[in-house]
Amino acid sequence: MTDKNALLQPDRGQSAVALHLVAKDGFEDWAKALAPGQRAALAAQKFTGGGYETAIVPDGDAWFAVGGVANPNSLSHWCMAKLAETLPAGTYRRAEGEPGKALLGWATAQYRFDRYRSDADDAGPRILLTREAKSIVPALAEAAATESVRDLVNTPAEDMGPGELEAATESLAKAHRGTLKVTRGDPLEREFPMVHVVGRAAARGHAPRMIELEWGDPTHPRLAVVGKGVCFDSGGLDIKPSSSMLLMKKDMGGAAHALALARLVMERPLPVRLHLLIPAVENAVAGNAFRPGDVLRSRAGISVEIGNTDAEGRL
């Protein structure tokens, strides 16, 4: 199992493979300085400096790596992500300059979701060194938050229902001394009737709820973050075709992003009074599901006529 916190490390002069970043329009000039055998190695690997291309080149008793990027002098967050995916396991150091913003892409590119695999393929970590040590902690924090979103969204709905979203929020609250409030059952129907009506047809173990996390100094400016937590969306009685339903475990992606954002706010920590709200439901089909043509009254007292039960996010 790869230690995600070890993917980015301070450069203290330790042994590492030199990683040269070149652009297609500058590749020929760059390659002129190489030995004939090294140019032949690049040609054999069909390396032209194109975006996302990589090559391994012998260098005496060692070797160096080459990666194609759009502009080596202006690296974006993601320009080195593909390189981190395709290079062999090892420790790398950029040969010219520092990776800068590309640290985040390097770390997140090595994400794997193998929770359900019995034969998880771990090719080994690709570690990147940088002399900009202060950039490592925020890059790893953002990478961890990004991976938490991916884990939540990738988990099948049977294992990622409203209860599991509540557990994830509770874990976050405990880690940062936040306050958790969960409203369900009759209180949910009274206080958040639209959340209740969307989720009331779900199985008992996936009952709807409103999940709230509060954190921070009450005197600081209030920041509210709301994430849609539809853990599975069948479409309700206006049921989706199977092709449209296949990826509906991802309909709680808004909640996953909201949790990750809250995590970063609390880790920094930012001077705000955070209020995270996640209406967590499953839009299911059952005898008590809400129907097209129903007229419902919202928490705000507004009457809403249902034209299509697959528009549940608006409720």
N, C-alpha and C positions, 0 to 999 in steps of 0.2 A: 504494500500500500504506500503510495507516494505521500510524503509529508508536504502538504501544500505550503506551509510556512517556510519551507526550505527552497522553494523554486526561485526566489530572488534573494541574493546574498550580497553583503558588502564586499567590494573588491579590495582584498588585502595582499594582493600579489600572489595568490595561490595559483596552482597549475590550472590552466584552462585552455580550451580550444579557441583560437582567434576566429571571430565571425565577421567577415567582410560583407557589407551591404552595398550593392551596386544597382544602378538603374540601367535599363536597356540602352538608353542613348549614350551612356558613358562606359558601357561594358568593354567595347573594343579597345579604347584607350587604356582602361584599367588593366586589361589582360596583357598588354604589351610588356609589362614589367615582369610577367611570370616566366618561368622556365618552360622550354618546349614541352617537357613531359607533363607539366601542370596544365598547360593549355590543351594538351591532348586529353587529359583527364576530364576537363570541362566539356570538351567536344563529345567525348564518349557518353557523358551524362546528358547531352543535348541542352546544356545550360547556355542561355543567351542573355541573361539579365532580366528576363521577363518577370512580372509580378508573381510572387509566391514560389518561384523556382528555387530549388536548393541543390547544392552539390558539395561533395566531400573531395578534397584535393590533397594528395600526399605532399608532405613538406619535410624531407629528410627522414628522420625516424618517427616523425609525428605527422599531423595532418591539420588542415584548416578547413573552415566551412565558408561557403558563399551563399548569400541569399539575395534574391531579386526583390527590390522595392521600388515604388514610384519615384520617391525622392529621398535619398539618404540623408539630406540636410534638413528635412522637415518630417519627422516621424510622427504619425498619428497614433492613437491608442491601439489600433488594430493592425497596423501594417506589418508587424512582426508575428502576429498570431499564427498565421499559416506556417511560418518558418518553425515555430515551436512545435507544431503538430508533426512536421515531416522530418525534422532533423533527428538523428539518432540520439539516444540517451547520452548525457555527458554534461560537463560544465563549460559554459561559453562566456566569452568576453568580447564585446564589440571591439573590432580592431581600430576603428576610426571614430572617436567621439563616444558619447554616452547614449544609452537607449531612451532616456527621457520618458515621455508619455507612453512609450511602447511597453513599459514594464507591465501595465495592466493587461494588455493583450497577450503578452507572453505567459502570464500566470493563468488567465482564464482559458486559454486555448488548450490547456492540459486537463480540463474537466472531463470526467467520465462518470456516467450514471450506470453503475454495475450492481445495484442493490439486489436485483433478481437474478443475477448471473452466477452460475456455479463455477464457471471457467473464466472469470474476469481476466482480461488481458492487460497486464501492466507492463508496458514497454520500458518502464523506467523513467525517471524524471529528466527533464532538460532544464538545467539550472543556469540562470543568467546572473553574472556579476555586474555590479555598478559601483562607481565611486560616489554616486549621489545617494549616500546611505539614508538620508532623511526622506527620500522618496519611497523607500521600501515599505515602511509601515502603512502609509495611506494606500499604496497600490495593493498590498495584500489584503487590507481591510475591504477595499472595493471589490477585489476578486472574490473574497469569501462571501460578501453580500450577494454578488452576482450568482455565485454557485448555489447559495441558499434558495434563490428564486428558481433556478433550474431544477434543484432537487424536489421542491414542492410541486412544480408544474409537471415534472416527469413521473411522479408517483401516481399509480392508478387510483381511480376514485374510490375503490373499495378500501384502500389504505390511506386515503386523503380526503376524508369527509369533513363536515363541520366540526366534529369532535377533534380531529387531528389538527385542524387549523387553530382551534382553541388551545390545544396542547402546545403548538409551536409559539403562539402568542404568550402563553403562560411562562414558557421557558425563557423567552426574551425578557419578559417583565421581571422574573426572578434574577436574571443575570445583571440587570441594570437598576434594580430596586424601583421598578415601576409598580403601578397599581392596576390590577386586572379587575374588570367587571364583565360578567357574562349574563345576558338577559335571554331567557328561554321560556317555553311553555306559555301559561296564561299571561304572565307579565309581558312577554314578547308580543302577544296578540293585542294587548292593550296599548303598549308604548310604541311598537313598530309593526303596525298591522300589515303593511305591504311585504315586509321581510317574512312575516309569519305565513302569509297567504301563498307566497311563491314556494316556500319550503315545506308546507304542511303535508304534502303527499309522500314525502320521503319515508323510508323505512325507519323504525324506531331508533336504531343506532345512529341515524344521520339526521336527527331532528334539527330544525333551523334554530339559529341563535344570532344575537348581536354581540360581538366581541369588542371590548373597548380596553385600551391601554392608555394610562396617563402617566406622564413622567416630566420631571423638571421643576424648576422654581416657579411657584404660582405668580410671582411678580414679573416674570419674563413674558414677552409677546407670545400669544397663543398661536400654535401651528397645528391645524387639523389635517390629517391624512386619511383618506377614505379609500379602501380597496375592495373591489367587487369580488366576493367569495362564493361564486356559484361553482361548487365542487364537481358537479356534473350537470350538463344541460341536455336533457333528452328532447327539449322543446316543449315538454308538457303535452297537453291534449292535441295541440297543433304540432304533432311530433315531427322531428327532423327525419329525413332519409338517412339510412345507415351510413352513407358516405360522408354526410355532414356531421354525424354524431361521433364518428370514430375518434376525433381528437378533442372531444368536449371535456375531457379531464382538465384541459388547459383553461377552462373558463373561470378558474379562480386565479388566473395570472395577475389580475389587478391586486388581489389580496397578497399574493407572494411578493410583488413589487413594493407594496405598502409596508410589509414587514421588513423587507431589506432596507428600505429608506429609513424606517424608524430605527433599525439597528445602527445604521451609520450616524444618524443624528445623535443617538445616545452614546455611541463609542467616541465621538469626537472630543468632548460633548459640546453641542451647540447651545447657546444661551436662549433657549425657547422653552415654552410650556407645551409639550407635545401631547396631542390627543389623537390616537390612532383608533379608527373605527372600521370593523370588518363585518358586514352582514354576510353570514355564512349559511348557505342553503344548498339543497339539491333540487333542481327543477325536474320532478319525477312525474310518472303517470300512475294514478290510482283513483279509486272511487271518490276520494275527497279532494282531488286536484281542482284548482281554479279553472274556469271555463271561458271560452270566447263568449262575449256578450255580458259577462258579469260586470256589475258596476260596484267598485270598491271605494272605500273612503280612506284616504291617507292620514298619516299622523298630523299633517298640516290642515286637515279638514277638507281637502280637495277631492271631489268625486272623479274617479277614473274608470272609463269604460274599456274593457279588455277587447281588443280587436284580434290579437294573436298572442297566445301564451308563450310563444318563443321570443317575445320582447320583454322577458322578465327583468332584464337589467335595468330598465327604465323605472320599474317598480321598486 
